[in-house]
């Protein structure tokens, strides 16, 4: 039995994020997903002789945005290099990438690990073009090639070998996906291949400084699979080392059917990619003014918003984590709190009834951005005890959303306004107690949980109009007599 406590894992991740440009990195071919195979191609994508590529300026801008958000140093003098290797779905026979001069150097990404902020250090973020796609499940005898994806702009986000657990890797990839979506530079759809991850994994004795022999697990296309693959590999490698068996440096793939990895090919220590500057692409120089102009367009990042809202609005860690889960939700909340002081109540509404409504209706926050005045009316009615939260969310909200009806008008028409009159509620309480003498006896003998039943009965006979706080107070007073 291997002694797992003696070892530590060392993990480095490479995330490929497809940039959300309309055209490819070096030509005007469309990048939209889902087209018929080999329809978004051209002589430039195919690498035909005599064709000349031209760099997509928007892709450069998006790479810089990601670098700034990750606190990287932006390299001002850049060029593209040819990386020579054979893949059947790489039509030119080489990939255009960055080698000596990645556009973003260093940087870090913050994650919340065990309740504390931790940082995953980046080595680089560089630009490159994607390859096409080999499809093996259409023909029983042949592999099919779809070159629609070939030439699509990518950023490759490379960490240092500084991750030590599958959980840490899971949190990091989750944060990166959130960040690229927040910035609008990538849609982050792993199921469509827009975000893919390679994991380099090794193990060593705790306290050792030298890295162990690594294996690489390629093209992990879900965050769950990333975690499962790393867990499996750490377990496999420790068992090999502990048994004194050699680890073969190899490239592996993940089998989602049984949460295991399998070898694809052995990998040499070094690869002769024969990098050299692409002679058809001019180097590009980034000025400080240009970088600053991009920086000025960046939105506040999730961690910045969290700190601001915790400090200025008094929200909890849970609230700010939830409300910054995606930018559309955070933008809606930022807009809403401009016209209300009920900051915590607004969070509760967004995490509960509003999320539920949007999920059920298929609508977006943009679709209900004109309903903030109605939502403010609802908040005021609930906070002033004129309307119960259950009636506000279950009846009024659903009845007025998407219309011009005022909340107070709908609630009044449907007799949902709460009655705060102590005398009136006392009559309803007396009726309920009189109708349930056995339950009253049980309550007085110590079965205090029956208070909820009495409140519910008052709610029924009042048709939801009895203020629950006053109802509970009156019940407790009368049952104590």
C-alpha positions in Angstrom: 0.0 0.0 0.0 1.5 3.3 -1.1 2.1 5.9 1.6 0.5 8.9 -0.1 1.4 11.3 2.7 5.1 11.2 1.7 4.5 12.7 -1.7 3.4 16.0 -3.2 2.1 16.6 -6.7 3.4 19.3 -8.9 1.1 20.5 -11.6 1.3 23.0 -14.4 -1.7 23.9 -16.6 -1.9 25.2 -20.1 -5.3 26.6 -21.0 -6.2 27.4 -24.6 -8.9 30.0 -24.9 -10.5 30.7 -28.3 -10.8 34.5 -28.6 -14.2 35.8 -29.4 -13.3 37.6 -32.6 -15.5 37.4 -35.7 -12.6 36.4 -37.9 -9.5 34.3 -37.7 -6.1 35.3 -36.5 -4.6 35.9 -39.9 -7.5 36.1 -42.3 -11.2 37.1 -42.6 -12.7 33.6 -42.4 -15.6 33.3 -40.0 -15.0 31.8 -36.6 -18.6 31.0 -35.6 -19.2 27.5 -34.1 -21.4 24.8 -35.7 -21.1 25.5 -39.4 -20.9 22.7 -41.9 -17.4 21.2 -42.1 -14.9 23.0 -44.2 -17.1 26.0 -45.0 -15.2 28.6 -43.0 -11.9 28.2 -44.9 -10.0 30.1 -47.6 -6.7 29.9 -49.4 -5.0 31.6 -46.4 -6.4 29.1 -43.9 -5.3 26.3 -46.2 -1.8 27.8 -46.5 -1.8 27.9 -50.2 1.4 29.2 -51.9 1.4 32.9 -52.5 -1.1 33.8 -49.8 -0.2 36.4 -47.2 -1.6 36.5 -43.6 -2.4 39.7 -41.8 -2.7 39.9 -38.0 -6.1 40.4 -36.4 -5.8 43.6 -34.3 -8.8 42.6 -32.2 -7.1 39.4 -31.1 -4.1 41.3 -30.0 -6.4 43.6 -28.0 -8.1 40.7 -26.3 -4.8 39.1 -25.4 -3.7 42.4 -23.8 -6.9 42.6 -21.9 -6.4 39.2 -20.4 -2.8 40.0 -19.5 -3.7 43.3 -17.7 -6.5 41.4 -15.8 -3.9 38.8 -14.7 -1.3 41.5 -13.7 1.1 40.4 -16.5 3.8 42.5 -18.0 2.8 43.4 -21.5 5.6 42.9 -24.0 5.8 45.9 -26.4 7.9 44.3 -29.1 6.2 41.2 -30.6 6.5 38.9 -33.5 5.0 35.6 -34.6 7.1 32.5 -35.2 6.5 29.3 -37.2 6.3 26.2 -35.1 7.0 23.2 -37.3 5.3 19.9 -36.6 3.0 17.6 -38.4 -0.7 17.2 -37.5 -3.2 15.9 -40.1 -5.5 18.8 -39.2 -2.9 21.6 -39.5 -3.1 22.4 -43.2 0.1 24.5 -43.5 2.4 22.0 -41.8 3.3 24.5 -39.2 1.5 26.6 -36.6 1.9 30.3 -36.2 2.6 31.0 -32.6 4.7 33.2 -30.3 7.9 31.7 -28.9 10.6 34.1 -27.8 8.2 37.0 -27.1 4.9 36.1 -25.5 2.7 39.1 -25.5 2.0 38.7 -21.7 4.8 37.8 -19.3 4.2 36.5 -15.8 1.1 37.4 -13.9 -1.1 35.6 -11.4 -4.7 34.5 -10.8 -6.3 34.6 -7.4 -8.3 31.7 -6.1 -10.1 31.0 -2.8 -8.5 27.9 -1.3 -9.6 26.7 2.2 -11.2 30.0 2.9 -8.0 32.0 2.1 -6.9 33.9 -1.0 -4.1 32.0 -2.8 -2.4 32.9 -6.1 -1.6 30.7 -9.1 1.5 32.1 -10.8 1.5 32.5 -14.6 4.6 32.0 -16.8 3.1 33.6 -19.9 0.1 34.3 -22.0 0.8 34.1 -25.8 -1.1 34.3 -29.0 -1.3 31.5 -31.5 -3.6 30.0 -34.1 -5.7 26.8 -33.6 -5.5 23.7 -35.6 -8.4 22.0 -37.3 -10.3 19.0 -35.9 -9.9 15.3 -36.6 -13.2 13.4 -36.3 -13.0 9.6 -35.8 -16.6 8.5 -35.3 -18.2 9.3 -38.6 -16.5 6.7 -40.8 -15.6 3.2 -39.7 -12.4 3.2 -41.8 -11.2 6.8 -42.1 -10.6 9.9 -40.0 -12.4 13.0 -41.2 -10.9 16.5 -41.1 -12.8 19.7 -40.4 -10.6 22.8 -41.0 -13.2 25.3 -39.9 -11.4 25.8 -36.6 -7.9 26.1 -38.3 -6.5 29.6 -37.9 -8.9 30.6 -35.1 -7.2 32.9 -32.6 -6.2 31.5 -29.3 -4.4 32.7 -26.2 -2.5 30.0 -24.4 -2.4 30.7 -20.6 0.6 28.8 -19.1 1.1 28.5 -15.3 4.3 27.9 -13.5 4.5 24.4 -12.0 3.0 25.7 -8.8 -0.3 23.8 -8.3 -0.3 20.9 -5.9 -3.7 19.4 -5.9 -6.6 18.6 -8.2 -8.8 20.9 -6.1 -6.5 23.8 -6.6 -6.4 23.1 -10.4 -10.2 23.0 -10.4 -10.5 26.3 -8.7 -7.9 27.9 -11.0 -9.6 26.8 -14.2 -13.0 27.9 -12.8 -11.6 31.3 -12.1 -9.9 31.6 -15.6 -13.1 30.6 -17.3 -15.0 33.2 -15.3 -12.4 35.8 -16.1 -12.4 35.4 -19.9 -16.2 35.5 -19.9 -16.1 38.6 -17.7 -13.8 40.4 -20.0 -15.7 39.2 -23.1 -12.6 37.8 -24.7 -13.8 34.2 -24.9 -17.2 32.5 -24.4 -15.6 29.8 -22.2 -17.8 27.0 -23.6 -15.7 24.0 -22.9 -18.3 21.7 -24.6 -17.7 23.5 -27.9 -13.9 23.5 -27.5 -13.7 27.2 -26.9 -11.7 26.5 -23.7 -9.4 23.5 -23.4 -6.8 22.5 -20.9 -3.7 20.4 -20.9 -2.3 19.3 -17.5 1.4 18.5 -16.8 1.6 16.4 -13.7 4.5 15.0 -11.7 5.0 13.8 -8.1 8.0 14.0 -5.7 8.8 13.4 -2.1 7.7 16.2 0.1 10.6 18.6 0.7 12.4 17.7 -2.5 13.3 20.5 -4.9 13.8 18.5 -8.1 10.8 17.9 -10.2 9.7 14.3 -11.0 9.2 12.9 -14.5 6.0 14.5 -15.8 3.1 13.2 -17.9 0.8 15.4 -19.9 -2.9 14.9 -20.1 -4.2 16.6 -23.3 -7.4 18.3 -24.3 -9.5 18.2 -21.1 -12.8 19.7 -22.1 -14.6 20.1 -18.8 -13.6 21.4 -15.4 -14.9 18.2 -13.8 -12.7 16.1 -16.2 -9.7 18.3 -15.3 -10.1 17.5 -11.7 -10.8 13.8 -12.3 -7.8 13.3 -14.6 -5.4 15.0 -12.2 -6.7 12.9 -9.3 -6.3 9.7 -11.3 -2.8 10.7 -12.4 -1.6 11.7 -9.0 -2.8 8.4 -7.6 -1.2 6.4 -10.5 2.2 8.2 -10.3 2.5 7.9 -6.6 1.9 4.2 -6.7 4.5 3.8 -9.4 7.1 5.8 -7.5 6.4 4.1 -4.3 6.8 0.7 -5.9 10.1 1.7 -7.4 8.8 1.5 -11.0 9.9 4.0 -13.6 7.6 6.8 -14.8 7.5 7.1 -18.6 7.3 10.7 -19.9 4.3 10.5 -22.1 1.2 12.2 -23.4 -2.1 10.8 -22.2 -5.8 11.3 -22.7 -8.8 11.1 -20.4 -11.6 8.6 -20.6 -14.7 10.2 -19.1 -16.5 6.8 -19.1 -14.4 5.5 -16.2 -12.6 8.6 -15.0 -9.1 7.3 -16.0 -6.3 8.3 -18.3 -4.6 6.2 -21.0 -1.3 6.7 -22.9 -1.4 8.2 -26.4 2.3 8.4 -27.1 5.6 8.6 -25.4 7.1 12.1 -25.3 10.8 13.0 -25.6 12.4 15.5 -23.3 12.8 18.1 -26.0 10.9 18.8 -29.3 12.7 20.3 -32.3 9.9 22.6 -33.5 12.5 24.7 -35.4 10.9 28.0 -34.4 11.8 30.9 -36.6 10.2 34.3 -37.2 7.4 34.1 -39.7 8.7 35.9 -42.8 5.2 36.8 -44.0 4.1 38.6 -40.8 5.6 41.9 -39.8 6.6 42.3 -36.1 4.2 44.5 -34.2 5.1 47.2 -31.6 2.7 48.1 -28.8 3.0 51.7 -27.4 2.3 52.6 -23.8 -0.6 54.8 -25.0 -2.2 51.9 -26.8 -1.9 49.6 -23.8 -3.3 52.3 -21.5 -6.2 52.8 -23.8 -7.1 49.1 -23.5 -6.6 49.3 -19.8 -9.1 52.1 -19.6 -11.8 50.0 -21.2 -11.5 47.1 -18.7 -14.5 46.7 -16.3 -14.0 46.3 -12.6 -12.9 42.7 -12.1 -14.9 40.3 -9.9 -12.5 40.5 -6.9 -12.5 44.3 -7.1 -16.3 44.4 -7.0 -16.4 41.9 -4.2 -14.2 44.1 -2.0 -16.2 47.2 -2.9 -19.6 45.7 -2.2 -18.5 44.0 1.0 -17.1 47.3 2.3 -19.6 49.8 1.1 -22.8 47.7 1.1 -22.1 45.4 4.0 -22.7 42.2 2.0 -21.3 38.8 3.2 -18.7 36.8 1.4 -21.4 34.4 0.2 -23.5 37.3 -1.2 -20.6 38.8 -3.2 -19.4 35.5 -4.4 -22.8 34.6 -5.8 -23.6 38.1 -7.3 -20.3 38.2 -9.2 -20.7 34.7 -10.6 -21.2 36.2 -14.0 -20.9 39.7 -15.4 -24.4 40.1 -16.6 -25.7 39.4 -13.1 -23.2 41.7 -11.5 -24.0 44.5 -14.0 -27.7 44.2 -13.2 -27.1 44.4 -9.5 -24.8 47.4 -10.0 -27.6 49.1 -11.9 -30.3 48.1 -9.4 -28.5 49.5 -6.3 -28.3 52.9 -7.9 -32.0 53.3 -7.0 -32.4 51.3 -3.8 -30.8 51.2 -0.4 -32.1 47.6 0.3 -28.8 46.1 -0.8 -29.1 42.8 1.0 -32.8 42.4 0.0 -31.9 43.0 -3.6 -29.3 40.2 -3.4 -31.9 37.8 -2.0 -34.3 38.6 -4.8 -31.6 38.0 -7.4 -30.4 34.7 -6.0 -34.0 33.5 -5.5 -37.0 34.5 -7.5 -35.2 36.4 -10.2 -32.8 33.6 -11.1 -35.7 31.2 -11.0 -37.8 33.4 -13.3 -34.9 33.8 -15.8 -34.2 30.1 -15.8 -37.8 29.2 -16.4 -38.5 31.8 -19.0 -35.2 31.6 -20.9 -34.8 35.4 -20.6 -31.7 37.4 -19.6 -31.0 40.2 -17.2 -31.0 42.5 -20.1 -34.6 41.6 -20.8 -35.7 42.7 -17.4 -33.5 45.8 -17.1 -36.5 48.0 -17.6 -38.3 46.4 -14.6 -36.1 47.8 -11.9 -38.8 50.4 -10.9 -41.3 47.6 -10.4 -38.7 45.6 -8.3 -38.1 48.7 -6.1 -41.8 48.9 -5.5 -41.9 45.3 -4.5 -38.9 45.7 -2.2 -40.6 48.7 -0.4 -43.8 46.8 0.0 -42.0 43.8 1.6 -39.7 45.9 3.7 -42.6 47.9 5.1 -44.5 44.8 5.9 -47.3 45.6 3.5 -46.7 42.5 1.4 -45.4 39.1 2.5 -42.2 37.9 0.8 -44.0 34.7 -0.4 -46.8 36.7 -2.0 -44.4 39.2 -3.4 -42.3 36.6 -5.1 -44.9 33.9 -5.9 -47.7 36.1 -7.1 -47.0 39.8 -7.6 -43.6 39.5 -9.2 -44.8 36.8 -11.6 -47.9 38.8 -12.3 -46.3 42.1 -13.2 -42.9 41.2 -14.7 -42.9 42.2 -18.4 -45.9 44.5 -18.0 -46.4 48.1 -17.0 -48.6 47.2 -14.0 -47.5 48.7 -10.7 -46.9 46.3 -7.8 -49.2 48.1 -5.4 -52.1 48.0 -8.0 -51.7 44.3 -8.6 -51.4 43.5 -4.9 -54.4 45.6 -4.0 -56.6 44.2 -6.8 -55.7 40.6 -5.8 -56.2 41.3 -2.0 -52.6 40.5 -1.2 -51.8 43.6 0.9 -51.0 42.5 4.5 -53.3 43.5 7.3 -51.3 45.0 10.2 -54.3 45.7 12.4 -53.7 43.9 15.7 -57.4 43.7 16.4 -58.3 42.1 13.1 -55.4 39.6 13.3 -56.4 38.8 16.9 -59.8 37.7 15.6 -58.2 35.4 13.1 -55.9 34.0 15.8 -58.9 33.3 18.1 -60.7 31.5 15.3 -57.7 29.2 14.7 -57.1 28.4 18.4 -60.8 27.7 18.9 -60.9 25.3 15.9 -57.8 23.4 17.2 -58.2 22.7 20.9 -56.2 19.5 20.8 -53.3 21.2 19.2 -53.5 24.0 21.8 -53.2 21.4 24.5 -50.2 19.7 22.9 -48.5 23.1 22.5 -49.0 23.9 26.2 -47.5 20.5 27.1 -44.3 21.5 25.4 -44.8 20.8 21.7 -43.7 24.3 20.7 -43.1 23.4 17.0 -46.9 23.6 16.5 -46.6 27.4 16.4 -45.9 27.0 12.7 -49.1 25.1 12.1 -51.1 27.9 13.9 -49.4 30.6 11.8 -50.2 28.6 8.6 -53.9 28.3 9.6 -54.1 32.1 10.2 -52.5 32.6 6.8 -55.2 30.4 5.2 -58.2 32.1 6.7 -56.8 35.6 6.2 -56.0 34.6 2.6 -52.4 35.6 3.2 -53.2 39.1 4.5 -52.2 38.6 8.1 -48.8 40.0 8.9 -46.8 36.9 10.0 -44.7 38.8 12.6 -47.8 40.2 14.4 -49.5 36.8 13.9 -46.7 35.0 15.7 -46.5 37.5 18.5 -50.3 37.3 19.2 -50.3 33.5 19.1 -47.4 33.2 21.5 -49.2 35.7 23.9 -52.5 33.8 23.8 -50.9 30.4 24.0 -49.0 31.5 27.1 -52.2 32.4 28.9 
